[in-house]
Amino acid sequence: MKQKIIIILLLTTTIMLNAQITQRGFVRTYLGTLTEDGHYSILQNTFDWRLDYGKGDVGLYVNPVFNYNGLSKDFGISLRQAYFDIFFDNFDLRIGKQQIIWGKANGVFITDVIAPRNLSEFILPDFEEIRIGINAMKLDYYIGNATIEAVWLPTFQPTILPDENSIWYPKMTEFPAPVTFDYSNATVEQKLSESEAAFKYSYLGSAIDVELMTAYMWDDNPAMHIYPFFTPGNPQPDSLIIKPEYHRLLLVGASFSKSIFGAVLRGEAAYYFDKKFSAENFSVNGIKEKDYIHYLVGYDHNWFDVNVSFQFIQEYILDYEDDIRNYEFSNTATFLASKTFINETLELSLFSYFGINNGDALIRPKLSYDISDGFNILFGTNIFIGDEGNFGQYDDNDMVYVKIKYSF
Amino acid sequence: MKKITLMLLTLLIIGSMLSAQEITGLKIIENVYNRPTGEDQTADLTMSLINSRDDKRVREIKQYLKDYGEMEKKIMFFVAPADVYNTSFMNWSYEKTGKDDDQWIYLPALKRVKRISSDSKSDYFMGSDFTYDDLGDRQPTADTHKLLREEEIDGEMCYVVESIPKEEEYMYSKTITWIVKDKWVGKKKDFYDEDEDLLKTLTIKESEIIKDYIIIALSVMHNIQSDHKTIMKLENIKIDTGISDNKFTERMMKRGI
């Protein structure tokens, strides 16, 4: 019923404002099959509708998304973004549900911490669909080629994790005793004192592009506090209660990109203060607080008409202790190559992640063809390599897929 | 009387000496390069891409450019096709020899402005038959120019100039340009590939005079080898309207049309 009301409201509003409204979007069919057993992993039909209304120095943007899951037969409507803009001489104000993207990295989140992620299908959807729109008030103040951005997020939105029955549900850590989850602490109250704030200075110029940022946020992923129960005389716990809990996070970061001999060199780094890490230590309820650095260097070039991009990413836990479950240094590399043919109607691309610590990888070749303007068909495959790690844990989930999309 | 005859004779000799000082290929190309086209320009650009089966695809762009003397800034907002709507592209090019262009692209799906590699001048712009280099102003000193002949096209006398790149790895082995005498505007240009075979022909179909500046409004680039052509049309051309410097910023790239 609620969905019907939303549709009627949207249609009515569109008709009322039809004179000035711009309607864009796409219709897409997406079918994916697991290569191991031939089961369909996804059958999704999407109508992504983008309504844009502008009058003078005020703009309105609404982006409802209608999804029909052909496997579960579920139909759902979500509002990816819905905001209004007010433009002034030297500053702009954007208020409402919006996606805010920071940083210079491709396919990696370092200073890009404002928009939480929907990981219900791991990191396979388009990044626009992974990022969740958040309620925010954003102010951009402009001084020449520089921008000062201030963001206030009145409410907290955590990362959306895959459902327990999903093929993308991450491998659970092994515990020495039976585990019960208690979600009583896994909420953040909706009140002013629990809101989030972030600031960014950015400069774009001939010599270099730079961003400096700081954020006082909630960690989008909960820390897993472990409460063991012992029988007297037995050093091993009989049972464990795990209480997921969200914690505050303060970070500072910077990024740059610079042209060098026709190529682009990029870098991005964030320093997190007192981030919570899971530890094999019941005396601290399985949690240790450590400062943490996450950084990246990237290089983009065009070689013989092929766009090529490399990135090296490192995560480093300072003052490391051996009982922490994460590695002290976690290293990842990415590689992208793409080339277009037949007057850009055909594109062949390959994007890969390599987990260096675990020797795992995700390899994503794609072939995209524009049948006509706005009408595109895409064939792709996701190949997971390895047994453990971020990518290796999904070794059974190799898939081939096809997406047919009409943009209007 | 003798004195007057001698004076006239001297003047005649000087005149004939002056006309014998033939204009060079380099001078012609420099005149084209230096032909004033205004401080700034706004226009709607439509590119029609037509393949050998006459299938047509259309790209529409709103573009702004401003000449700062030592540098030129250009910003383009893509209007059509629908899947690239509100993508923007900004280019800052420099007079200084050897200084690479700075280029950025804003993709609405990614919601951020990204600096891109400018080492792709041989790439074709939006699937058209124009490379990024074809669309820019190539510096006269980058090639060795030779005036081949003079000939008439569509009733206009043209200089025919052959230009051979000094850079060995350049995408064309040579170009031959027909330039209208005294107007210093191109009429036609042939591009030869690395094997010195004719690759493409650019034909200027229409020029407009706006505020005393000659502006090319309609041109066709025909790739002879693939029989693919691009019709490039500029409409609503406005010159010297005093475009603000703020137009060429990250703010405008994100804000869109």
Interface residues (C-beta under 8 A of the other chain):
Chain A: R24 F26 F87 D92 Q99 I100 I101 W102 G103 K104 D126 F127 E128 D140 Y142 G144 N145 T147 S202 L204 S206 D209 S257 K258 S259 F261 G262 A263 V264 R266 D300 H301 N302 D305 N307 T340 N343 E344 T345 D370 S372 D373 G374 N376 K405 S407 F408
Chain B: L49 N51 D55 R57 V58 M71 A80 P81 A82 D83 Y85 W92 D100 D102 W104 A109 L110 K111 R112 V113 K114 R115 I116 S117 S118 D119 S120 S122 D123 Y124 M126 G127 S128 D129 H228 N246 T249 E250 R251 R255
